[in-house]
Amino acid sequence: MMPIARKYDFETVFEGCVASLTPLAPLTLPALTSRLSALRSPTDYPSDLNITKKRLPALLDALQLAGRFGLTQFYPALFYQIIAVAAPEDIYLIEAEKLSWKDKTRCLMGIAELRLEQDALLRSPSLSLSGDCTKLVRTDDGWSRPMCSARAAVSGKFTRGQKVIVVLDKLEFADRTGSTVECRDCTRRFRREYEKGQARIWANLPRVFRLARGWEELLAGNLED
């Protein structure tokens, strides 16, 4: 419908088509994290060919539409989702008519850079154990102030393969049993620091995919060659 609406100057219809792309390619970080949660189930992996076949065609079609009509605002979310559902070898094998070699290069360079960002974020000192916990815990012997053993840890779906790009996914915590202290204060701190890192990476996403130096240039249509 978009080509027809543009050809015959049906601006209202065209704007409606653009709006319909927003759920597929969210323009905010919270919306993208929600989209990613819906995109993958806990057992999905980028190397799962069934998932790739199910999710990838719609993303590639949306990317082609965005390029054809200058909808550059959708690029970062679309590129991110493509590398989230397709392994590098899958991206390499996509037909050039569906994904140009320039865009394949952007995907592969984005994977490399986001892996570095992911590693740095998940190993940040702000997500490490901080020492004595200020949370009082009631035991059979009364109130005590034990060492906090609550540590931020991504769930199993994020840790089964090095191909997974997770930096814009929601931080989850592994199940804790036994004598581990459930510390609400530290859990909140972990989430807060992780979200700060996500926001920083989201702000740099146009640069990560070699699209533009920042969101301002991208929205102005000033794409890098």
VOPAKE-611580 format. One line per 8 residues: number of its first residue (from 1); their letters; for each residue x, y, z of N, C-alpha, C. Coordinates in Angstrom, 2 decimals, always signed. Layout:
REM residues N
NUM) A) X/Y/Z/X/Y/Z/X/Y/Z | ...
//
This chain:
REM residues 225
1) MMPIARKY) +0.81/-1.21/+0.00/+0.00/+0.00/+0.00/+0.85/+1.27/+0.00 | +2.03/+1.19/+0.59/+2.87/+2.39/+0.67/+3.26/+2.93/-0.71 | +3.73/+2.09/-1.63/+4.05/+2.62/-2.96/+2.85/+3.24/-3.66 | +1.68/+2.62/-3.53/+0.48/+3.15/-4.18/+0.10/+4.49/-3.56 | +0.15/+4.56/-2.21/-0.22/+5.80/-1.53/+0.73/+6.93/-1.90 | +2.02/+6.63/-2.04/+2.98/+7.66/-2.42/+2.80/+8.06/-3.88 | +2.55/+7.10/-4.75/+2.39/+7.38/-6.18/+1.21/+8.31/-6.44 | +0.11/+8.09/-5.71/-1.09/+8.89/-5.96/-1.32/+9.96/-4.90
9) DFETVFEG) -0.29/+10.24/-4.12/-0.34/+11.31/-3.12/-1.46/+11.13/-2.10 | -1.69/+9.91/-1.68/-2.64/+9.65/-0.60/-1.87/+9.76/+0.73 | -1.65/+10.99/+1.16/-0.78/+11.21/+2.32/-1.33/+10.58/+3.59 | -2.65/+10.65/+3.77/-3.23/+10.07/+4.98/-3.01/+8.56/+5.02 | -3.19/+7.92/+3.87/-2.96/+6.47/+3.79/-1.48/+6.16/+4.01 | -0.61/+6.98/+3.40/+0.83/+6.76/+3.56/+1.24/+6.91/+5.02 | +0.73/+7.94/+5.68/+1.06/+8.15/+7.10/+0.56/+6.99/+7.95 | -0.61/+6.45/+7.57/-1.11/+5.28/+8.29/-0.21/+4.08/+8.12
17) CVASLTPL) +0.32/+3.91/+6.92/+1.25/+2.81/+6.66/+2.54/+2.99/+7.47 | +3.03/+4.21/+7.54/+4.24/+4.49/+8.33/+3.98/+4.17/+9.80 | +2.81/+4.59/+10.29/+2.46/+4.32/+11.69/+2.38/+2.83/+11.97 | +1.96/+2.05/+10.96/+1.84/+0.61/+11.15/+3.20/-0.07/+11.25 | +4.26/+0.61/+10.80/+5.61/+0.05/+10.91/+6.19/+0.23/+12.31 | +5.65/+1.17/+13.07/+6.23/+1.50/+14.37/+6.24/+0.32/+15.35 | +5.17/-0.49/+15.45/+5.26/-1.65/+16.35/+6.34/-2.64/+15.93 | +6.61/-2.73/+14.61/+7.63/-3.63/+14.11/+9.03/-3.08/+14.33
25) APLTLPAL) +9.18/-1.77/+14.24/+10.48/-1.11/+14.40/+10.34/+0.03/+15.40 | +10.26/-0.27/+16.69/+10.00/+0.75/+17.72/+11.03/+1.88/+17.70 | +10.56/+3.05/+18.09/+11.41/+4.24/+18.06/+11.89/+4.65/+19.45 | +11.58/+3.84/+20.46/+12.08/+4.10/+21.81/+12.67/+2.82/+22.37 | +13.58/+2.97/+23.33/+14.21/+1.81/+23.93/+13.21/+0.92/+24.68 | +12.32/+1.47/+25.53/+11.36/+0.59/+26.21/+10.49/-0.21/+25.25 | +10.07/+0.45/+24.15/+9.24/-0.26/+23.17/+10.03/-1.36/+22.48 | +11.31/-1.12/+22.22/+12.13/-2.14/+21.57/+12.36/-3.33/+22.49
33) TSRLSALR) +12.61/-3.08/+23.77/+12.81/-4.20/+24.70/+11.55/-5.04/+24.81 | +10.38/-4.40/+24.77/+9.13/-5.15/+24.78/+8.98/-5.96/+23.50 | +9.36/-5.38/+22.39/+9.30/-6.06/+21.10/+10.22/-7.28/+21.11 | +11.41/-7.13/+21.67/+12.36/-8.24/+21.71/+11.84/-9.39/+22.56 | +11.16/-9.06/+23.65/+10.58/-10.10/+24.50/+9.54/-10.90/+23.74 | +8.77/-10.21/+22.89/+7.75/-10.90/+22.10/+8.37/-11.65/+20.92 | +9.52/-11.18/+20.48/+10.15/-11.75/+19.29/+10.72/-13.13/+19.55 | +11.27/-13.32/+20.76/+11.92/-14.58/+21.08/+11.29/-15.21/+22.30
41) SPTDYPSD) +11.10/-16.50/+22.25/+10.69/-17.24/+23.44/+11.96/-17.61/+24.21 | +11.84/-18.06/+25.46/+13.05/-18.37/+26.25/+13.97/-19.42/+25.64 | +13.47/-20.22/+24.68/+14.31/-21.28/+24.10/+14.81/-20.95/+22.71 | +14.53/-19.75/+22.22/+14.95/-19.38/+20.87/+16.41/-18.97/+20.84 | +17.10/-19.32/+19.77/+18.47/-18.90/+19.55/+18.60/-18.30/+18.16 | +19.60/-17.42/+17.96/+19.79/-16.87/+16.62/+20.09/-17.94/+15.58 | +20.67/-19.08/+16.00/+21.00/-20.13/+15.05/+19.82/-21.04/+14.74 | +18.68/-20.81/+15.37/+17.50/-21.62/+15.13/+16.90/-21.22/+13.78
49) LNITKKRL) +17.00/-22.12/+12.78/+16.56/-21.77/+11.43/+15.06/-21.51/+11.38 | +14.28/-22.20/+12.20/+12.84/-21.99/+12.19/+12.50/-20.57/+12.62 | +13.19/-20.10/+13.67/+12.95/-18.74/+14.14/+13.37/-17.73/+13.07 | +14.53/-17.99/+12.45/+15.01/-17.09/+11.41/+14.02/-17.00/+10.26 | +13.50/-18.14/+9.84/+12.54/-18.16/+8.72/+11.24/-17.47/+9.09 | +10.84/-17.57/+10.34/+9.57/-16.97/+10.77/+9.67/-15.46/+10.92 | +10.76/-14.97/+11.47/+10.87/-13.56/+11.84/+11.56/-12.69/+10.80 | +12.52/-13.25/+10.10/+13.38/-12.43/+9.25/+12.67/-11.79/+8.06
57) PALLDALQ) +11.79/-12.49/+7.33/+11.20/-11.87/+6.12/+10.49/-10.55/+6.38 | +9.72/-10.46/+7.46/+9.01/-9.21/+7.75/+9.98/-8.08/+8.05 | +11.08/-8.39/+8.75/+12.08/-7.37/+9.07/+12.78/-6.88/+7.79 | +13.09/-7.81/+6.90/+13.74/-7.42/+5.64/+12.81/-6.59/+4.76 | +11.54/-6.97/+4.72/+10.56/-6.19/+3.95/+10.44/-4.78/+4.50 | +10.39/-4.67/+5.83/+10.28/-3.35/+6.46/+11.52/-2.52/+6.18 | +12.69/-3.15/+6.19/+13.93/-2.43/+5.91/+13.94/-1.90/+4.48 | +13.45/-2.69/+3.54/+13.39/-2.24/+2.15/+12.44/-1.05/+2.00
65) LAGRFGLT) +11.30/-1.11/+2.68/+10.35/+0.01/+2.63/+10.97/+1.26/+3.24 | +11.65/+1.09/+4.37/+12.28/+2.23/+5.02/+13.31/+2.88/+4.10 | +14.09/+2.05/+3.40/+15.08/+2.60/+2.48/+14.45/+3.27/+1.27 | +13.38/+2.69/+0.76/+12.74/+3.22/-0.45/+12.11/+4.58/-0.20 | +11.55/+4.76/+1.00/+10.81/+6.00/+1.28/+11.52/+6.91/+2.28 | +12.79/+6.66/+2.53/+13.56/+7.55/+3.38/+13.13/+7.56/+4.83 | +12.63/+6.45/+5.33/+12.19/+6.36/+6.72/+13.35/+5.91/+7.59 | +14.35/+6.76/+7.68/+15.59/+6.40/+8.35/+15.41/+6.16/+9.85
73) QFYPALFY) +14.35/+6.70/+10.43/+14.15/+6.53/+11.86/+13.96/+5.07/+12.26 | +13.56/+4.23/+11.31/+13.31/+2.83/+11.61/+14.56/+1.95/+11.50 | +15.62/+2.48/+10.93/+16.80/+1.66/+10.66/+17.40/+1.00/+11.91 | +17.71/+1.74/+12.98/+18.40/+1.10/+14.11/+17.65/-0.10/+14.69 | +16.35/+0.06/+14.93/+15.58/-1.05/+15.50/+15.51/-2.24/+14.56 | +15.41/-1.98/+13.26/+15.34/-3.07/+12.29/+16.67/-3.81/+12.19 | +17.77/-3.07/+12.10/+19.08/-3.73/+12.05/+19.33/-4.53/+13.32 | +18.95/-3.96/+14.45/+19.18/-4.68/+15.71/+18.39/-5.98/+15.73
81) QIIAVAAP) +17.14/-5.95/+15.31/+16.33/-7.16/+15.32/+16.83/-8.20/+14.32 | +17.33/-7.75/+13.19/+17.87/-8.69/+12.21/+19.02/-9.48/+12.81 | +19.94/-8.80/+13.50/+21.07/-9.53/+14.08/+20.66/-10.29/+15.34 | +19.49/-9.97/+15.89/+19.01/-10.70/+17.06/+18.38/-12.03/+16.68 | +17.87/-12.15/+15.45/+17.19/-13.39/+15.04/+17.99/-14.18/+14.02 | +19.04/-13.60/+13.45/+19.83/-14.28/+12.42/+21.30/-14.30/+12.81 | +21.89/-15.48/+12.72/+23.32/-15.62/+12.97/+24.11/-14.99/+11.82 | +25.39/-14.65/+12.05/+26.18/-14.03/+10.98/+26.18/-14.82/+9.68
89) EDIYLIEA) +26.27/-16.17/+9.78/+26.28/-16.96/+8.55/+24.94/-16.89/+7.82 | +23.85/-16.74/+8.58/+22.53/-16.58/+7.95/+22.44/-15.24/+7.22 | +22.96/-14.21/+7.84/+22.93/-12.87/+7.23/+23.74/-12.88/+5.93 | +24.88/-13.55/+5.95/+25.74/-13.61/+4.77/+25.02/-14.26/+3.59 | +24.12/-15.24/+3.86/+23.46/-16.00/+2.81/+22.17/-15.36/+2.30 | +21.73/-14.27/+2.91/+20.51/-13.61/+2.44/+20.72/-13.05/+1.04 | +19.73/-13.23/+0.18/+19.86/-12.73/-1.19/+20.09/-11.23/-1.20 | +20.92/-10.79/-2.14/+21.26/-9.37/-2.22/+20.03/-8.51/-2.51
97) EKLSWKDK) +19.00/-9.12/-3.14/+17.79/-8.36/-3.42/+17.02/-8.04/-2.13 | +17.22/-8.88/-1.13/+16.53/-8.68/+0.15/+17.36/-7.83/+1.12 | +18.67/-8.02/+1.08/+19.56/-7.28/+1.96/+20.84/-6.99/+1.20 | +21.10/-5.71/+0.94/+22.26/-5.34/+0.14/+23.55/-5.70/+0.87 | +24.63/-5.75/+0.09/+25.92/-6.07/+0.71/+26.33/-4.98/+1.68 | +25.96/-3.74/+1.39/+26.28/-2.66/+2.33/+25.55/-2.89/+3.66 | +24.28/-3.28/+3.58/+23.53/-3.52/+4.80/+23.99/-4.79/+5.52 | +24.43/-5.79/+4.76/+25.02/-6.97/+5.40/+26.26/-6.56/+6.20
105) TRCLMGIA) +27.07/-5.71/+5.59/+28.27/-5.23/+6.27/+27.90/-4.46/+7.54 | +26.86/-3.64/+7.45/+26.41/-2.92/+8.63/+25.98/-3.88/+9.73 | +25.27/-4.94/+9.36/+24.84/-5.93/+10.34/+26.04/-6.60/+11.01 | +27.00/-7.03/+10.21/+28.14/-7.77/+10.75/+29.04/-6.87/+11.61 | +29.22/-5.63/+11.18/+29.99/-4.70/+12.00/+29.24/-4.37/+13.29 | +27.91/-4.29/+13.19/+27.11/-4.04/+14.38/+27.20/-5.18/+15.37 | +27.20/-6.42/+14.86/+27.35/-7.59/+15.74/+28.66/-7.50/+16.51 | +29.74/-7.21/+15.80/+31.06/-7.15/+16.44/+31.09/-6.08/+17.53
113) ELRLEQDA) +30.56/-4.90/+17.22/+30.61/-3.82/+18.19/+29.68/-4.05/+19.37 | +28.50/-4.61/+19.09/+27.56/-4.85/+20.17/+28.02/-5.98/+21.09 | +28.77/-6.93/+20.57/+29.34/-7.96/+21.44/+30.30/-7.33/+22.45 | +31.09/-6.37/+21.98/+31.99/-5.67/+22.89/+31.21/-4.87/+23.92 | +30.16/-4.20/+23.47/+29.32/-3.42/+24.37/+28.65/-4.35/+25.39 | +28.17/-5.49/+24.91/+27.50/-6.45/+25.77/+28.46/-6.95/+26.85 | +29.67/-7.32/+26.44/+30.65/-7.83/+27.38/+30.99/-6.79/+28.43 | +31.18/-5.55/+27.98/+31.52/-4.48/+28.92/+30.38/-4.19/+29.88
121) LLRSPSLS) +29.16/-4.24/+29.37/+28.00/-3.92/+30.21/+27.77/-4.98/+31.27 | +27.81/-6.25/+30.87/+27.53/-7.32/+31.82/+28.66/-7.55/+32.81 | +29.85/-7.01/+32.52/+30.98/-7.14/+33.43/+31.33/-5.82/+34.10 | +30.42/-4.89/+34.00/+30.65/-3.57/+34.60/+30.80/-3.69/+36.12 | +31.73/-2.91/+36.71/+31.87/-2.93/+38.17/+30.56/-2.59/+38.89 | +29.70/-1.83/+38.24/+28.44/-1.45/+38.87/+27.50/-2.64/+39.01 | +27.77/-3.73/+38.27/+26.95/-4.93/+38.37/+27.63/-6.03/+39.17 | +28.73/-5.68/+39.85/+29.46/-6.68/+40.62/+29.06/-6.61/+42.09
129) LSGDCTKL) +29.49/-7.59/+42.83/+29.19/-7.65/+44.25/+29.82/-6.46/+44.96 | +29.08/-5.81/+45.84/+29.56/-4.57/+46.43/+30.06/-4.72/+47.86 | +29.96/-5.93/+48.43/+30.46/-6.08/+49.80/+29.33/-6.23/+50.79 | +29.53/-5.68/+51.99/+28.51/-5.80/+53.03/+27.20/-5.19/+52.57 | +26.14/-5.93/+52.78/+24.82/-5.43/+52.41/+24.21/-4.70/+53.59 | +23.55/-3.60/+53.32/+22.95/-2.81/+54.39/+21.57/-3.31/+54.76 | +21.13/-4.39/+54.11/+19.79/-4.91/+54.36/+19.80/-5.83/+55.58 | +19.00/-5.50/+56.58/+18.86/-6.37/+57.74/+17.99/-7.57/+57.40
137) VRTDDGWS) +18.42/-8.74/+57.84/+17.70/-9.97/+57.57/+17.37/-10.66/+58.88 | +16.13/-11.10/+59.02/+15.72/-11.77/+60.25/+16.01/-13.26/+60.16 | +16.69/-13.80/+61.16/+17.00/-15.22/+61.23/+16.47/-15.78/+62.54 | +16.69/-17.08/+62.76/+16.26/-17.70/+64.02/+16.96/-17.10/+65.22 | +18.15/-16.57/+64.98/+18.93/-15.97/+66.06/+18.71/-14.47/+66.20 | +17.76/-13.94/+65.44/+17.48/-12.51/+65.50/+17.84/-11.82/+64.20 | +18.01/-10.50/+64.25/+18.33/-9.73/+63.05/+19.84/-9.74/+62.80 | +20.21/-9.94/+61.57/+21.64/-9.94/+61.21/+21.84/-9.14/+59.94
145) RPMCSARA) +23.10/-8.83/+59.67/+23.45/-8.06/+58.48/+24.50/-8.87/+57.70 | +24.05/-9.89/+56.95/+25.00/-10.79/+56.28/+25.61/-10.15/+55.04 | +26.62/-10.83/+54.53/+27.15/-10.42/+53.23/+26.09/-10.63/+52.17 | +25.95/-9.69/+51.28/+24.95/-9.82/+50.22/+25.50/-10.72/+49.13 | +24.80/-11.81/+48.84/+25.25/-12.72/+47.80/+24.39/-12.62/+46.55 | +23.57/-11.58/+46.48/+22.74/-11.38/+45.29/+23.60/-10.77/+44.18 | +23.70/-11.47/+43.10/+24.53/-11.00/+41.98/+23.70/-10.96/+40.71 | +23.85/-9.89/+39.96/+23.12/-9.78/+38.70/+23.58/-10.87/+37.75
153) AVSGKFTR) +22.64/-11.56/+37.15/+22.98/-12.62/+36.22/+21.91/-12.71/+35.15 | +22.32/-12.73/+33.90/+21.33/-12.88/+32.85/+20.80/-14.30/+32.88 | +19.58/-14.46/+32.43/+18.96/-15.77/+32.47/+19.58/-16.71/+31.45 | +19.20/-17.99/+31.51/+19.79/-18.99/+30.63/+19.64/-18.68/+29.16 | +18.56/-18.02/+28.78/+18.34/-17.77/+27.35/+19.37/-16.80/+26.78 | +20.07/-16.07/+27.65/+21.07/-15.12/+27.18/+22.48/-15.68/+27.21 | +22.69/-16.85/+27.79/+24.05/-17.29/+28.05/+24.43/-18.58/+27.34 | +23.60/-19.08/+26.43/+23.87/-20.38/+25.83/+24.75/-20.31/+24.59
161) GQKVIVVL) +25.02/-19.16/+24.09/+25.86/-19.07/+22.90/+26.45/-17.69/+22.73 | +27.65/-17.62/+22.19/+28.32/-16.35/+22.00/+27.70/-15.53/+20.88 | +26.83/-16.14/+20.06/+26.22/-15.40/+18.95/+25.12/-14.46/+19.41 | +24.61/-14.68/+20.62/+23.45/-13.92/+21.07/+23.82/-12.48/+21.38 | +23.04/-11.56/+20.84/+23.20/-10.15/+21.14/+22.08/-9.77/+22.12 | +22.43/-9.34/+23.32/+21.40/-9.16/+24.35/+21.38/-7.77/+24.98 | +22.21/-6.86/+24.52/+22.40/-5.62/+25.26/+21.13/-4.79/+25.41 | +20.16/-4.96/+24.54/+18.93/-4.19/+24.68/+17.77/-5.05/+25.17
169) DKLEFADR) +18.09/-6.25/+25.66/+17.07/-7.09/+26.27/+16.95/-6.77/+27.75 | +15.85/-7.23/+28.33/+15.60/-6.99/+29.74/+16.54/-7.83/+30.60 | +17.11/-7.21/+31.63/+17.96/-7.93/+32.57/+17.10/-8.83/+33.43 | +17.48/-10.10/+33.52/+16.76/-11.04/+34.37/+17.72/-11.61/+35.39 | +17.16/-12.22/+36.41/+17.98/-12.75/+37.49/+17.75/-14.24/+37.62 | +18.84/-14.98/+37.81/+18.74/-16.42/+37.97/+18.02/-16.75/+39.27 | +17.36/-17.90/+39.29/+16.68/-18.34/+40.50/+17.71/-18.56/+41.61 | +17.37/-18.12/+42.80/+18.27/-18.28/+43.94/+17.61/-19.18/+44.98
177) TGSTVECR) +18.35/-20.13/+45.46/+17.81/-21.05/+46.47/+18.81/-21.17/+47.61 | +18.43/-21.94/+48.60/+19.35/-22.18/+49.71/+19.52/-20.97/+50.60 | +20.77/-20.69/+50.94/+21.06/-19.64/+51.90/+21.32/-18.28/+51.26 | +21.13/-18.18/+49.97/+21.38/-16.92/+49.28/+20.45/-15.82/+49.80 | +21.00/-14.67/+50.03/+20.22/-13.55/+50.54/+19.51/-12.85/+49.39 | +18.21/-12.72/+49.46/+17.45/-11.97/+48.46/+17.46/-10.51/+48.87 | +18.25/-9.72/+48.19/+18.41/-8.33/+48.58/+17.67/-7.43/+47.59 | +16.61/-6.84/+48.02/+15.81/-5.97/+47.16/+16.60/-4.74/+46.73
185) DCTRRFRR) +17.36/-4.17/+47.67/+18.11/-2.95/+47.36/+19.16/-3.19/+46.27 | +19.89/-4.31/+46.38/+20.91/-4.60/+45.38/+20.29/-4.94/+44.03 | +19.17/-5.66/+44.06/+18.49/-5.99/+42.81/+18.07/-4.72/+42.09 | +17.54/-3.77/+42.83/+17.17/-2.48/+42.22/+18.39/-1.77/+41.66 | +19.49/-1.83/+42.38/+20.71/-1.16/+41.91/+21.20/-1.80/+40.62 | +21.19/-3.14/+40.57/+21.62/-3.83/+39.36/+20.77/-3.40/+38.16 | +19.46/-3.38/+38.35/+18.57/-3.02/+37.24/+18.81/-1.57/+36.81 | +18.97/-0.69/+37.78/+19.18/+0.72/+37.46/+20.46/+0.93/+36.66
193) EYEKGQAR) +21.54/+0.29/+37.07/+22.81/+0.45/+36.37/+22.77/-0.19/+34.99 | +22.10/-1.33/+34.87/+21.98/-1.99/+33.57/+21.18/-1.12/+32.61 | +20.11/-0.51/+33.11/+19.29/+0.36/+32.25/+20.05/+1.60/+31.80 | +20.93/+2.10/+32.66/+21.78/+3.23/+32.26/+22.68/+2.83/+31.08 | +23.25/+1.64/+31.18/+24.09/+1.15/+30.09/+23.30/+0.95/+28.81 | +22.08/+0.43/+28.93/+21.23/+0.27/+27.76/+20.95/+1.62/+27.08 | +20.63/+2.61/+27.89/+20.32/+3.93/+27.34/+21.52/+4.50/+26.59 | +22.71/+4.28/+27.12/+23.92/+4.76/+26.44/+24.09/+4.07/+25.09
201) IWANLPRV) +23.89/+2.77/+25.06/+24.05/+2.01/+23.82/+22.96/+2.39/+22.82 | +21.73/+2.56/+23.30/+20.64/+3.00/+22.41/+20.99/+4.33/+21.75 | +21.55/+5.24/+22.51/+21.91/+6.56/+21.98/+22.98/+6.43/+20.89 | +23.82/+5.39/+20.98/+24.90/+5.20/+20.01/+24.54/+4.22/+18.89 | +23.31/+3.73/+18.86/+22.94/+2.70/+17.90/+23.13/+3.13/+16.43 | +22.82/+4.36/+16.05/+23.11/+4.76/+14.66/+24.59/+4.64/+14.31 | +25.46/+4.97/+15.26/+26.90/+4.84/+15.01/+27.33/+3.37/+14.97 | +26.74/+2.54/+15.84/+27.08/+1.12/+15.89/+26.88/+0.46/+14.53
209) FRLARGWE) +25.80/+0.82/+13.84/+25.50/+0.23/+12.53/+26.03/+1.07/+11.37 | +26.89/+2.04/+11.68/+27.51/+2.88/+10.66/+26.46/+3.58/+9.80 | +25.40/+4.03/+10.45/+24.34/+4.74/+9.74/+24.57/+6.25/+9.78 | +24.91/+6.74/+10.94/+25.15/+8.17/+11.15/+25.88/+8.33/+12.48 | +26.36/+9.53/+12.74/+27.09/+9.75/+13.99/+26.17/+9.80/+15.21 | +24.88/+9.99/+14.97/+23.94/+10.04/+16.08/+22.52/+10.08/+15.57 | +21.57/+10.05/+16.50/+20.17/+10.04/+16.12/+19.76/+11.32/+15.39 | +20.33/+12.45/+15.76/+19.96/+13.71/+15.14/+20.28/+13.70/+13.65
217) ELLAGNLE) +21.49/+13.23/+13.31/+21.86/+13.15/+11.90/+21.01/+12.11/+11.17 | +20.73/+11.01/+11.84/+19.94/+9.96/+11.21/+18.54/+10.45/+10.87 | +17.90/+11.13/+11.82/+16.55/+11.63/+11.60/+16.51/+12.71/+10.53 | +17.65/+13.38/+10.34/+17.74/+14.40/+9.28/+18.00/+13.77/+7.91 | +18.21/+12.45/+7.90/+18.45/+11.76/+6.64/+19.88/+11.80/+6.16 | +20.80/+12.20/+7.04/+22.20/+12.28/+6.65/+22.90/+10.95/+6.91 | +22.71/+9.98/+6.02/+23.28/+8.65/+6.18/+24.73/+8.62/+5.71 | +25.53/+7.82/+6.39/+26.92/+7.62/+5.96/+26.93/+6.72/+4.73
225) D) +27.93/+6.91/+3.87/+28.06/+6.08/+2.68/+28.55/+4.69/+3.07
//
